[in-house]
Amino acid sequence: MDQLSRRDFLKLLAIAMLLNSHHRIGGLNPQRNEQDTAGKKLPNILILVFDTLSAKHIPFLGYNRETTPNLASFADRATVFHRHYAGGNFTVPGTASLLTGVYPWSHRGLHIYGTLKPEYADRNIFAAFADDYFISAYTHNALVMNLFNQFQKHLDQIIPMRDLAIRSKAVTDRLFPKDYATSFWAERVIRGSGLDMPSSLFLSLLKVAEDFNPDTPQDLARTYGDQYPHGLPTHTVGFYFLLEDAIDWIKAQVAIMPQPFLGYYHLLPPHEPYRPRKEFINLFMDGWKPEKKPALRFSQGKSEGELIARRRNYDEYLAYVDAEFGRLYQHLERTGVLETTYVIVTSDHGQLFERGIHGHLTSTLYDPITNIPLLISRPGVKARQDIYSPTSCVDLLPTFLYLAGKTIPDWCEGQLLPAFGNMHSDPDRRIYVVEAKSNPKIGPLEKCTLAMIGERYKLISYLGYGSYRDVFELYDLVNDPDEMHDLSQTEPRIAEDMLDELAVVLSEKKN
């Protein structure tokens, strides 16, 4: 299928998905007409999450390379948060905190393949808006799809990953579409780390289902190799996709969804592997080298040369992501969607290319992993506003409840965002980031890394890591935003006060 016809197909697919409950996990709720609360028309909410997008790689937030010109154009009409933080340093805790309005120590999505405590099936942004909004969700990321499975009764539409895939070798979700979490993880156990099916009689049935998509990686290379010399974007076992297809589908979707709608679309790029279109490859062969940072803890032993090369590959992939975002932004502007819709651009966590570490599945919490973008465009507003106070992803849920005239629940740990109901910055506020994938799901956090961020200082505390047991770092983010100088020894009183404060918070979060 050529690219043009594929895009036309995706437009038709968007309509079919709204008409056919076969494309929904958890069934179809009645479509809603435009809602009116106390005589006020409710705005649409469109949340775009680009996985693994670090604020430290965005030029209008201080980066050296021009990676995101289209995002910069969007920023000119948005509220831009310069010190916004994820709830964790990888997908599950970061995404779950955004969706629930609480930190990982409360929702307990602590692990790579984790789920949340059962009560958060009804404590999330989808549940909060379900009475008045049409709720639609899609992701390229299987870990996020696992979370959607917990929230499915509050979603009008969950698009299966395979529906926007070029090729998806996963099959058990076809057989058990209402039990995605169980079927997906069962398939991972059956397959192990490889792509081939076992040969038992029962499991050979999965091979039959797999043959729904007979294209091989070699077929894909012949079809798409010229445009994607590094290979197609991919995630999980045998799953290949084009970001272009997801963008085209979202463009069609916003035109046909019942209003008001809340759309949450979690797109995988720029998550590794870094596979941009050909015109972005070698875009940043500029010889630039960031200042080398000290390798303090949990170094993977990556050389500076390797980290510089991986950073360059990431930046190329990010430029590709930005170009695709630009197509969507121009469409939203041209069709008037921006006049009726809050558009939020953010991420679940960032990416690290320093201190001997590449990636985000680390036990460190430096700002390139935890500082993520947040841009919010208000309906009909075309002026830029910059916010420099520390904010957290847990603030999104209470803020949008407030904007929709809804009650903010007492279990929510976030606050109203500055300029969106919170008119006075609190200089004493603390933001938290939690890394606890080595800790049991239930019980006190005894093996973990915690970051506590204030208006000026950031404390990183390492608990229960053997040789790193009960050590900490302290940074002055105002005068040292690159975290080059650990002040834990030269400013012991500040560090001790913050440690005592953190201990009090932890004592309240035992399970």
Stockholm file with secondary structure:
# STOCKHOLM 1.0

chainA/1-511         MDQLSRRDFLKLLAIAMLLNSHHRIGGLNPQRNEQDTAGKKLPNILILVFDTLSAKHIPFLGYNRETTPNLASFADRATVFHRHYAGGNFTVPGTASLLTGVYPWSHRGLHIYGTLKPEYADRNIFAAFADDYFISAYTHNALVMNLFNQFQKHLDQIIPMRDLAIRSKAVTDRLFPKDYATSFWAERVIRGSGLDMPSSLFLSLLKVAEDFNPDTPQDLARTYGDQYPHGLPTHTVGFYFLLEDAIDWIKAQVAIMPQPFLGYYHLLPPHEPYRPRKEFINLFMDGWKPEKKPALRFSQGKSEGELIARRRNYDEYLAYVDAEFGRLYQHLERTGVLETTYVIVTSDHGQLFERGIHGHLTSTLYDPITNIPLLISRPGVKARQDIYSPTSCVDLLPTFLYLAGKTIPDWCEGQLLPAFGNMHSDPDRRIYVVEAKSNPKIGPLEKCTLAMIGERYKLISYLGYGSYRDVFELYDLVNDPDEMHDLSQTEPRIAEDMLDELAVVLSEKKN
#=GR chainA/1-511 SS CCHHHHHHHHHHHHHHHHHCGGGCSSCCCCCCCCCEETTEECCEEEEEEETTCCGGGCGGGTCSSCCCHHHHHHHTTSEEESSEECSSSSHHHHHHHHHHSSCHHHHCCCSTTCCCCGGGGSSSHHHHHTTTSEEEEEESCHHHHHHHHHHGGGCSEECCGGGGEEEECCCHHHHCTTCHHHHHHHHHHHHTTSSCCCCCTTTHHHHHHHTTSCCCHHHHHHHHTTTCTTCCCBCSTTEEECHHHHHHHHHHHHHHSCSSEEEEEEECTTSSSCCCCGGGTTTTCSCCCCCCCCCCSSCCCCCHHHHHHHHHHHHHHHHHHHHHHHHHHHHHHHTTGGGTEEEEEECSCCCEEETTEEESCSSCCCHHHHBCCEEEECTTCCCCEEECSCEEGGGHHHHHHHHTTCCCCTTCCCCCCBTTTBCSCCTTCCEEEEECTTSCSSSCCCSEEEEEECSSEEEEEEESCGGGTTEEEEEETTTCTTCCCCCTTTCHHHHHHHHHHHHHHHHTCCC
#=GC SS_cons         CCHHHHHHHHHHHHHHHHHCGGGCSSCCCCCCCCCEETTEECCEEEEEEETTCCGGGCGGGTCSSCCCHHHHHHHTTSEEESSEECSSSSHHHHHHHHHHSSCHHHHCCCSTTCCCCGGGGSSSHHHHHTTTSEEEEEESCHHHHHHHHHHGGGCSEECCGGGGEEEECCCHHHHCTTCHHHHHHHHHHHHTTSSCCCCCTTTHHHHHHHTTSCCCHHHHHHHHTTTCTTCCCBCSTTEEECHHHHHHHHHHHHHHSCSSEEEEEEECTTSSSCCCCGGGTTTTCSCCCCCCCCCCSSCCCCCHHHHHHHHHHHHHHHHHHHHHHHHHHHHHHHTTGGGTEEEEEECSCCCEEETTEEESCSSCCCHHHHBCCEEEECTTCCCCEEECSCEEGGGHHHHHHHHTTCCCCTTCCCCCCBTTTBCSCCTTCCEEEEECTTSCSSSCCCSEEEEEECSSEEEEEEESCGGGTTEEEEEETTTCTTCCCCCTTTCHHHHHHHHHHHHHHHHTCCC
//
